[in-house]
Amino acid sequence: MTSAIGNRIERQIFVRAPRSRVWRALTTPGEFAQWFHATLEGDFTPGSRVAFVSTYEGSSEGAHCHMIIDRLEPERLFSWRWHPGMPRKDVDYAKEPMTTVIFRLEDHDDGTLVTVEESGFDAIPLSRRAGVFKDNEQGWKIQMESLSNHVGRKS
């Protein structure tokens, strides 16, 4: 399921794994790197800056980005802030607003309902807003499927 409402992207996926397993995949940097298709530098602790480089084959391979970890509420909520979309050389990201990504986990039948929400697109300059929104909307579809596949093949 997905919804995109101007300022916010929301996507849900059901994963046939316990919440503890999904949480580990989300918040252990080594596992996160595998399903997110990236190399990481940094720890997932509130306030930390985590640098990453995309290893996803195609147009985003080699893209350098970073995220600022906001919250970790064990087996329930994980959030960070970042600059959405593909990095561009003509943008001064020190002056750019960030969006907020929140993963929520809920027990559901024989598994876990995972919801990802990204918000704050209304603060992105109008000249880039539609493009980064579209990129991230598609990106979250791919990443949620990757997370589900990753959790399904590892225990």
Secondary structure, DSSP 4 states (H G I P E B T S, - for coil): -EEEETTEEEEEEEESS-HHHHHHHHHSHHHHHHHHTEEEES--STT-EEEEEE--SSTTTT-EEEEEEEEEETTTEEEEEE--SS--TT--GGGS--EEEEEEEEEETTEEEEEEEEE-GGGS-HHHHHHHHHHHHHHHHHHHHHHHHHHHH--
